[in-house]
Every structure is written in structure tokens, then in C-alpha cells.
């Protein structure tokens, strides 16, 4: 049988059966040590290296639900925008991560603005229809939560169009978008 956390010996206890005393608040996670090391060896003159390190730091901060996670994501996005331009894939990925982080931090107005900007750029570039659909779906959910139903319906319609074309009319994600449009059309 494969090893898993739920079957692991101890499951939150030491081998002696006593609770483990060190917790994540008192012991620094190895990811932070690794990203600090990477930051120290990354060449500041190479934007690719600096971006990769900042992005790793950002992902660690998001996963650890750190208080400064949104600021780190914003800094990574700003670095990508300055270094690579708004249409570069790295910048677009970081912009989407910023929108997600803002939404996760309940900064909905700013998240909606960032999602609209990301959707605009993705539509202008037009290279990744499913990325357009995913951004539109996420934006539609935020607009719906914020009681902007007409805008939510329009944006979900964009997601539905791209998902239908790329995934087919019976795909689960297409059906999810179809459901959102149908529900919002009733309001």
C-alpha cells in the first residue's frame, strides 16, 4: 500500500506516542530557508532569476497564508511588468495570481479591477482561450458575490463561449459556465 499522511505512523504524535511539541508557528518551514538561499544567489542583473525567486517566495507566502502575501504577490507582479512587459506570459501569470490573492484577502474591488485588466490583456493577445475562460469565470464569481449581476452574466458568457469552443458543449467546465449564465439571466 502507498504511504499517506492519514496512514503514517504517529499522525501528529512523536514515535513515543506523545504530541509533537514543535508547530509551524515555532519552527521555520524549510521552504523559507530555501527561498532565502535562492534570493542570496540569484543575480540581480538577471531579471529571469530574480523573477523566479520572487515568484517562489510569493507562492510560499500564499500557501502559508502569511499576512504579507498580497504585498509579495504585488511586488512580484510589478517586477514582471517592469522586466518583461504586460504581454509576457510571466507577467500575465503574476497578474492573475495578484487577482486571486486580492480576492482571497477579501479586497474585492481591487481584485475585480485586476481581473478585468487581466481579461482585457488575455483577450487582446488571444493565445490561450482557456486562460481567458478561467479569468472570466473567476471574475464572474466575484461580480456575482458583489451583486453586480448584469456584469457577472456578461463575463460568465465569455467563459461559456470559450469553454464551449475549446472543451465542447458537454464538458463539466462548460456546463458550470452555462449554469452561471442561466442563473444570472433569471435575476
Secondary structure, DSSP 8 states (H G I E B T S, - for coil): ----GGGSSSSSB-TTSSB----TTTS--HHHHHHHHHHHHS-TT-HHHHHHHHHHHHHHHHHTT-TTHHHHHHHHHHHHHHHH-TTSHHHHHHHHHHHHHHHHTT-HHHHHHHHHHHHHHHHHH-S-HHHHHHHHHHHHHHHHHTT-HHHHHHHHHHHHHHHHHHH-TTSHHHHHHHHHHHHHHT-
